[in-house]
Each structure stands twice: as structure tokens, then as C-alpha cells.
Amino acid sequence: MLALCAALPYVALQYRRRGTVGAGHLFLAGAFGLYLVGVAFSVILPLRPVGPDFCALYEADAHLNPFYLLDQLRLERATGGWAALLGNADFQDLVLNVFLFIPMGVFVRHLLRKGIGATVAIGLGASLAIELTQLTGNWGLYPCAYRFFSTSDLITNTTGAAIGAVCAPLLRLVPAQLATRDPGDPQPVTPMRRFLAAGCNGAVILILGLFLLAMAGLILEVTRGQLFESASARAQILRAVTLVWIPGLVVMLGVPLAWQGRTPGEWAVLLRRTDANGEPVEDPAIVGRFLAGPAPLLLLAGLGILGAGWAWVGLLLVGAFNAAAVARRGAAPQIALADDTRIRDSR
């Protein structure tokens, strides 16, 4: 789901560029999203609990000399030989930093269609964002930096992005990437397209929920590594409300009411809902659709977060039933639903 969150903008872009998303492109977009999530987690996790002696225990100094590490490694080789250099933790970290950003260069150049220079610049910008996050203690969430800011990491990360940019043409070997349809022509409403819309809606709910959870934690002063781990009733209620119920209401009810019945996921894959005459759906129909579809799923997910184990079983059963109903309808120029509304291509 987190990977789909990161891939959502690309999915929407491809539907507008190509009129569809090929299986190969969807696979690569998901892989890129998973990579971005992994990089983000490697930067901010683990979240350490903050105590009075936090800075005394964990504060890390900034390494501003870009050649400091190279000088240390040169000295290591001079005194201990190549075996000592290869076994040095700093040398291994340097190599890993190069390899960490090779996928960045590969995906950015291939998926976003950037040149080598622009890809390297994006890699440098991403590396700088990571280092500034470490330098500022996750942008002020912590009283001091607990990870090293290193200018040598900027160099190694950017080098990795440059290597990836050169290797990017290899991704052309992945099949099912080319679109043969005119982007302006309406396409059938397939089950896969509807599943993708649902996944995009879930991704938006998750992104908004994590943001609300972080903001609520800061306001209530229960975050900084403790909110996700706490089993108190207060923390469980906060997680259910901010992670599921509020963002679910906003995405699945508030946005459609304000946007002629469309959810963010339907917008991303160029779908829209109409009545039987092709007109925008009325508010009562939008509310009814929400109560009959997303509302039970959101309720069960929130109850599961509150500790009701049976709710997760119910969530799986209801989700499987809905997925089977979508698959059973198959593909058609428009899909007629039980509430007499239609799902159509928005072009």
C-alpha cells in the first residue's frame, strides 16, 4: 500500500499521457514506489523515544569535509592493506551509499523520461533532503540530530544516481510497457482499472492518515517514537480516528460530494460516476454509495485498530466479497451498479 502511495502520481500521469497503464509500467511504478518507501524508512526509522538525556546519549556531529572519509580510508589501506580496507565499516557504508541511489537514477530516467543531467540533479536533491533531515533531527521532531550529516554521502549518493542514469535503458527490456491506444479515446471500464482506482483511494487515505496521526501526536505531545508503540486506550483511539475514520470520510465521502461523485482514485484512472442518463450523480446517491460500500470497510478497519480481532476477519470477508463483485462484472464501456449509477470513462 505504501508503494502504491508513492506510485500514485505516476499512475495518474501515465493515464493522461498514454490513455492506459501497461502491466510492465505498473510493475516498475510499484517497484519505484517500494524503493522510495524503503529509502524514507531507512532515514526516519527507528524513532527513538525522547528523554532528558537524549542529546547526551545520541547527538551526532556533522561531517562537513567531503574528503574526510576518503582520507580516513586511504590511511586505513596504507596501514592495514586492502584486506583492512574491505573490512572497514566506513568503506562498506560508502559502497552501500553508491548502490542505494543506483535505483533512483534508473527509475527517474526511465519512468520520468529525464535526461542524464536532470536525473543526476534529482539524485543530488534527494540526497540533500535526506542529509538535511538527519541534520535537523527529522525537521525539529527531535531536540538534536541523532544521525550523521555527511557531505561525503552527498557525493556517493549522487554518484550512484549517475550510474543508474547510465544503466536506465536496461529497463526497456521489461515487457508490456508500450501503449498502443490513443490517449484521447475512451477505454472499457475493466476490473483491473477499478481495482487500481480502489488501491489509489486506499493510498490517499493512508497518506492523509499518517499526516493526521503525526500532527495529532505533535499537538498532544504523545509522539516521538511512543505513539505507534503505545497500547493505551487513548493512543488506540487516536490511531483509529486519524489513520482510518477521518481520512476515509474525507476521501470516500467529502471529496465525491465536492467533486461530482469522483474519488481521487477514479480521477487517477480517468473514471467518473453518472446516473443512468449520463448526468453527475446527486448527493443522496453519493451518500448511499458510501454507506453501502466504503463505510463498512472503514468501520471494521478502525475497530481492528482498537483491538477487535474479529474486525480484521470481517474486513477480509467484506473486501473479498466486493472484489468478487467487481471481477464478476467484467469489462464494458460502462458499468451499471445496483444503485442505478454508472461508472464510465471520463474522456
ZAMARGU-4260 file (C-alpha; in steps of 0.2 Angstrom, whole numbers, plus 5000, padded with zeros to 4 digits):
<rodrens>
0) 5000/5000/5000 | 5014/5012/5004 | 5022/5008/4987 | 5006/5012/4979 | 5006/5029/4988
5) 5022/5033/4981 | 5017/5027/4963 | 5000/5036/4963 | 5006/5052/4954 | 5015/5042/4941
10) 4999/5031/4938 | 4989/5047/4935 | 5002/5054/4924 | 5003/5039/4913 | 4984/5038/4911
15) 4985/5056/4904 | 5000/5053/4893 | 4996/5036/4886 | 4977/5033/4889 | 4981/5017/4900
20) 4995/5010/4910 | 5003/4994/4904 | 5007/4979/4916 | 5026/4982/4914 | 5024/5001/4918
25) 5013/4997/4933 | 5026/4984/4939 | 5040/4997/4938 | 5030/5011/4946 | 5026/4999/4960
30) 5044/4994/4962 | 5049/5013/4962 | 5036/5017/4975 | 5043/5002/4986 | 5061/5009/4984
35) 5056/5026/4989 | 5046/5019/5004 | 5062/5009/5009 | 5073/5024/5007 | 5061/5035/5018
40) 5060/5022/5031 | 5079/5020/5032 | 5080/5039/5035 | 5067/5041/5049 | 5067/5024/5057
45) 5069/5018/5071 | 5060/5033/5080 | 5069/5035/5097 | 5059/5040/5112 | 5065/5057/5119
50) 5071/5058/5137 | 5080/5072/5147 | 5097/5064/5142 | 5093/5061/5124 | 5106/5073/5116
55) 5119/5067/5128 | 5117/5049/5123 | 5113/5051/5104 | 5119/5068/5097 | 5129/5066/5081
60) 5141/5079/5074 | 5140/5085/5056 | 5155/5079/5044 | 5157/5095/5033 | 5173/5090/5025
65) 5169/5080/5009 | 5186/5072/5009 | 5187/5067/5027 | 5181/5049/5024 | 5192/5047/5009
70) 5207/5052/5020 | 5202/5040/5033 | 5200/5026/5021 | 5217/5030/5012 | 5225/5029/5029
75) 5217/5013/5033 | 5223/5005/5017 | 5241/5012/5020 | 5242/5004/5037 | 5232/4988/5035
80) 5232/4984/5017 | 5217/4980/5005 | 5210/4967/5017 | 5208/4980/5031 | 5200/4992/5019
85) 5187/4980/5013 | 5183/4975/5031 | 5182/4994/5036 | 5164/4998/5041 | 5166/5016/5034
90) 5171/5009/5017 | 5157/4997/5017 | 5145/5012/5021 | 5152/5022/5006 | 5149/5007/4994
95) 5132/5005/5000 | 5128/5023/4998 | 5133/5022/4980 | 5122/5007/4977 | 5107/5014/4987
100) 5105/5028/4974 | 5108/5017/4958 | 5089/5013/4958 | 5085/5031/4960 | 5094/5035/4944
105) 5087/5020/4934 | 5069/5024/4939 | 5070/5043/4937 | 5077/5042/4920 | 5066/5028/4913
110) 5049/5032/4921 | 5050/5051/4922 | 5059/5052/4905 | 5073/5064/4912 | 5090/5066/4904
115) 5106/5061/4912 | 5109/5078/4919 | 5092/5081/4926 | 5092/5063/4934 | 5109/5067/4942
120) 5102/5083/4949 | 5086/5075/4956 | 5098/5062/4964 | 5108/5076/4972 | 5092/5085/4978
125) 5085/5069/4986 | 5102/5065/4994 | 5102/5083/5001 | 5084/5081/5008 | 5090/5065/5017
130) 5105/5074/5024 | 5095/5089/5030 | 5083/5078/5038 | 5097/5070/5048 | 5105/5086/5052
135) 5089/5094/5059 | 5083/5079/5069 | 5069/5075/5057 | 5065/5093/5055 | 5064/5098/5073
140) 5054/5082/5079 | 5070/5079/5090 | 5079/5091/5100 | 5096/5087/5091 | 5102/5077/5077
145) 5105/5059/5081 | 5111/5054/5064 | 5127/5060/5055 | 5126/5073/5042 | 5140/5070/5029
150) 5144/5079/5014 | 5153/5063/5008 | 5136/5055/5007 | 5130/5068/4995 | 5145/5063/4984
155) 5142/5045/4985 | 5123/5046/4983 | 5125/5057/4968 | 5137/5045/4960 | 5125/5031/4962
160) 5111/5041/4954 | 5123/5045/4939 | 5127/5026/4937 | 5109/5022/4937 | 5105/5035/4924
165) 5118/5027/4913 | 5110/5010/4916 | 5092/5015/4914 | 5090/5009/4896 | 5090/4991/4903
170) 5073/4994/4909 | 5067/4994/4891 | 5068/4975/4892 | 5054/4974/4904 | 5039/4969/4893
175) 5021/4976/4892 | 5026/4994/4893 | 5021/5002/4877 | 5003/5009/4875 | 4995/5006/4858
180) 4980/5017/4861 | 4976/5035/4858 | 4976/5044/4875 | 4960/5053/4870 | 4950/5038/4866
185) 4938/5031/4879 | 4943/5014/4885 | 4932/5000/4893 | 4930/5000/4912 | 4939/4984/4916
190) 4940/4976/4933 | 4959/4980/4934 | 4955/4998/4931 | 4943/4998/4946 | 4955/4989/4957
195) 4968/5001/4953 | 4956/5015/4957 | 4952/5007/4974 | 4970/5005/4978 | 4974/5023/4974
200) 4960/5028/4986 | 4967/5017/4999 | 4984/5025/4996 | 4977/5043/4998 | 4968/5038/5014
205) 4984/5031/5021 | 4995/5046/5016 | 4982/5058/5024 | 4980/5047/5039 | 4999/5046/5043
210) 5000/5065/5041 | 4985/5067/5053 | 4992/5055/5065 | 5009/5064/5065 | 5000/5081/5068
215) 4989/5074/5082 | 5004/5067/5090 | 5014/5083/5090 | 4999/5093/5096 | 4995/5081/5110
220) 5014/5078/5114 | 5012/5059/5113 | 5023/5056/5098 | 5042/5055/5095 | 5043/5036/5095
225) 5029/5032/5108 | 5013/5034/5098 | 5014/5019/5087 | 5021/5008/5101 | 5008/5013/5115
230) 4994/5001/5119 | 4984/5014/5129 | 4966/5017/5125 | 4970/5035/5121 | 4983/5030/5108
235) 4972/5017/5100 | 4958/5029/5098 | 4969/5042/5091 | 4976/5029/5079 | 4959/5023/5073
240) 4952/5041/5071 | 4966/5049/5062 | 4973/5034/5052 | 4956/5027/5046 | 4940/5036/5050
245) 4944/5055/5047 | 4954/5052/5031 | 4941/5039/5025 | 4927/5051/5027 | 4936/5064/5018
250) 4942/5054/5003 | 4927/5042/5001 | 4913/5055/5005 | 4919/5073/5007 | 4929/5073/4990
255) 4915/5065/4980 | 4902/5077/4987 | 4913/5091/4982 | 4918/5084/4965 | 4903/5077/4956
260) 4904/5060/4964 | 4923/5056/4959 | 4935/5049/4971 | 4954/5053/4969 | 4957/5035/4963
265) 4944/5037/4950 | 4951/5053/4944 | 4969/5045/4943 | 4962/5031/4931 | 4950/5043/4922
270) 4934/5036/4928 | 4918/5045/4933 | 4901/5041/4940 | 4885/5046/4932 | 4867/5042/4934
275) 4858/5032/4921 | 4856/5047/4909 | 4874/5051/4910 | 4872/5066/4922 | 4883/5069/4938
280) 4876/5059/4952 | 4866/5068/4966 | 4872/5070/4984 | 4859/5057/4991 | 4866/5044/4979
285) 4884/5048/4984 | 4880/5046/5002 | 4870/5030/4999 | 4885/5023/4989 | 4897/5027/5004
290) 4886/5019/5017 | 4884/5003/5006 | 4902/5002/5001 | 4917/5011/5010 | 4908/5014/5026
295) 4908/4996/5032 | 4926/4993/5027 | 4932/5009/5036 | 4922/5004/5052 | 4929/4987/5053
300) 4947/4994/5050 | 4945/5006/5064 | 4938/4993/5076 | 4953/4982/5071 | 4965/4996/5076
305) 4955/4997/5093 | 4959/4979/5096 | 4944/4969/5090 | 4952/4954/5081 | 4936/4949/5074
310) 4935/4965/5064 | 4950/4961/5053 | 4942/4944/5049 | 4926/4954/5044 | 4937/4966/5034
315) 4944/4952/5024 | 4927/4944/5021 | 4919/4961/5015 | 4934/4965/5005 | 4934/4948/4996
320) 4915/4950/4993 | 4917/4967/4985 | 4932/4961/4975 | 4922/4946/4968 | 4908/4958/4963
325) 4920/4969/4954 | 4928/4954/4945 | 4911/4947/4940 | 4905/4962/4931 | 4920/4961/4919
330) 4924/4974/4906 | 4912/4985/4897 | 4911/5003/4890 | 4901/5007/4906 | 4897/4998/4922
335) 4879/4998/4929 | 4879/4997/4948 | 4865/4991/4959 | 4860/5009/4965 | 4857/5013/4946
340) 4873/5024/4944 | 4886/5021/4931 | 4905/5020/4930 | 4911/5027/4914 | 4927/5033/4906
345) 4929/5051/4909 | 4936/5056/4892
</rodrens>
